Amino acid sequence: MADISIKHLVKRFGKVEAVSDVSLQIADGEFLVLLGPSGCGKSTILRVVAGLEDADAGEIVIGGRLINFIDPVRRNVAMVFQNYALYPHMSVYKNIAFPLQIAKQSKEEVGLAVGRAAAMLGLENLLQRLPGELSGGQRQRVALARAIVRAPQAFLMDEPLSNLDAQLRIQTRLELIQLHQRLGITTIYVTHDQIEAMTMGDRIAVLSEGVLQQIGTPQEVYRRPANVFVATFLGAPPMNLIGGELEWVEFGWRFRGDNIDVPLSADVTSPPEDGNPADMRQVKLGLRPEHLRIGPPGETGGIAGQVQFLEPVGSDLFLTVEAAGTLLQVRTDPDSPLQPGENVSLLFDPWRAQVFGPDGQNLRRDTAPVESAAALAPAAAS
């Protein structure tokens, strides 16, 4: 095992800069998830670490060793691909054993190592089958066994679950978590699936267009998104955004928009300089669907709205409410009697609100934990 340091990595394909000055420090034994939409550069970073692509600038250091110019087979990392990359004419046993045979290990050493990896992943009864005779989940476990058998310093996993159906993806995700807990091998895991990222990663690195947007624990990234991109990429439904103005009034900030006037914590951002007490800024107020509460129409402090759509998903009911000049998503009780066309009031806790400046960056500078917030405070309607 080893730590991985990615320093100021740049990778270009022609005139396109796929990775732009990305730096990451992955601790020994950490499970880091690279998350982002297709084309954001996450798989390219993985391929550069593996040696399948050359960096145009920057350094890759694994276990204190600079590996930029080291051949891929000598980097002592194991990559698990999206398409499994199994040899169709070889048995499961031979697929798992292949990297050890290439390394010229003895037949006895290979047999012991394959047996251990197969037992770890429940493949003992499948060793003589061909990949074409296996299910998708079984083929994925064979690919994992082939990676494990090498005893690498690090695992590099490129969307390994994307070809599995929903139920099998959940099962295999749990198996991967258990496997990492058992082996403790440093892992970089690439996915565009936020559920995988939130449930598997010790930390998440969110990328967009080759640029690192934010890195932190799943809770940190979800609760305090660094910018509008992170706020709307993480979450299903995504964070609601309401356009308006941020104004300093006496000793605190207020957010004012269409039919909304809400006090915010003074720690949202720095107060304006003396002599400019009415510092107006065009901003967006960010609210997660689960942080909005439905109240009866006309409730004191509520934001007036009207229910437009209902989306029952079993454990929850998602409402689309027209309010504050936009459509807001609200997560509520699945047994709610609300119907389209009903008038309601929306309330929320200002501590849970995020405020994004004109450049899209989060203005909040407080460090108070979200979970310690006070009870829902009224959002005074204008």
C-alpha positions, 0 to 999 in steps of 0.5 A: 500500500502507498499514498498517491500524490498528483501535483499540478496535472495537465493532460491535453488531447490536441488543443483540448485540455482534458485535465487542467492543473489538478492536484490531489493527495490520496492517503495510504489506504484511502478510498477516493472517488473522482466524480463528475459528468462524462468528459470532465477528465476523471477517467483521463486522470486515472489513465495517467496514473496507470501509465496508459496516458502521458502527462503533459505537465505535473507529477504522479508520485506513488509511495514516494516514488515519481512514476511519470516515466516508469513503464505501466507494468512496473508501477505496481497498480492494478486497474479495473476497467468498465468493460472488465477486459477479460480474455474470452478464450481463457478460463476464469483461473487463467484470467486471474493468474495471467498477471502472475504468469507474466511476472514469471511466478512459480506454478505453486505461487500462482495457484495459492494466490489465485485460490486466495483471490477466488475465495475472497470473491466467491469464485471457487466454483467458477474457475474452469468456466469461460467469461462468456459463461458468466453473468455480468456480476461474475465477470466483474468479480473475476476482473477484481480478482485479477487485480487483487492477485497482484497485491498492488500498491493501489487500485484504479477503478474506472466505472466498474459497476456501470454495466450492471443492472440496478440491483446487481450494482447495489450488491456489487457496491457493497461487496467493493466496500467490504473488500476495501475494508478487508484489504485497505488498499489505496483506491481511486474510483471513477464514477458519474454516479453520485450514489456510488460516490456518496456511499463508497468514498472516504472523500469525493473529488468533484470535477467539471471540464477538467477542473477540480471543483471541490474535494471533501468527505461526502457530507462536506461536499453535499452540505457545503458545496463550493459552487453552483456546479457542485450544488446542482450536480450532487443531489436528486433532485438537485439543489433549488436555486432562487435568484435575488439580492443579498443586502446588508441591513444593520447587523446582518444579511437579508436575501430578497427576491420575488416574493421572498425576504429572509434573514441570513446568518451574518457569517454567510459572507464578510460584511460590506466595508464601512461607508457602503452599508447597503451593499446589493449583490446579485446572488442565488439562494440554494436550498436542498429539497429536504430542507424545505417544509410545507405549511398551510397557505398564508402561514406567517413567515412562509413563501407563497407557492402553488403545487404543480406536480407530484412525484411519488417514489415510494419512500418519499413524495417530491413536489414541484412548487411554483414559488419565488418566481421559479419552480422548487422541488420539495421532498416530503411525506409520501402520505401527504394529501396535497394535490396539484393546484393547492396553495401552500407556504414554504419554510426553511432553516436559514442555517441550511441555506447556501448563497452563491455569488455572481461568479457561482462560488459559495459565499458561506464562510461559517464553519458551524455544523449544519446538523446543529442548526436551530429549528426552522426559522420563518422566511418572511415573505415580502 
